[in-house]
Amino acid sequence: MKFASLIVALLMITACHRAAPSPAAVTRPRPSLYEMEIGKQTFQTYCAGCHGDTGAGDGFNSFNLDPHPRDLSDPSFQKTKSNADLEDAIRRGGAGVGLSSLMPPWGRTLDARHVDAVVLYIRSLRRGPSR
């Protein structure tokens, strides 16, 4: 009986000390069409007026702005910004992250779900080589 208790205790200790999977090993599930639609609709409502329908920085308001809105579909921009960077800019606005004060903060307007969905949508705007 003591031997069985010892085995159980060793198994429990071993199970508790397993290494957590590395961030690279954890893959995020592909976003659902519903999440993408929420992101697209939210982007169209709050962002497209300046960033444009395709995120190219060519919205109907962009010609009035100096500096012009960023091209969110630019691959080099996409590579340099993490999802957390994008979320922070959406929540705190341009001035909140050291950029143009012309981008308003949406953190009191959009909840976390909508901010996350907008980030997913922005990630889908990546220009391919043929664009």
Secondary structure, 3 states (H helix, E strand, C coil): CHHHHHHHHHHHHHHHCCCCCCCCCCCCCCCCHHHHHHHHHHHHHHCHHHHCCCCCCCCCCHHHCCCCCCCCCCHHHHHHCCHHHHHHHHHHHHHHCCCCCCCCCCCCCCCHHHHHHHHHHHHHCCCCCCC
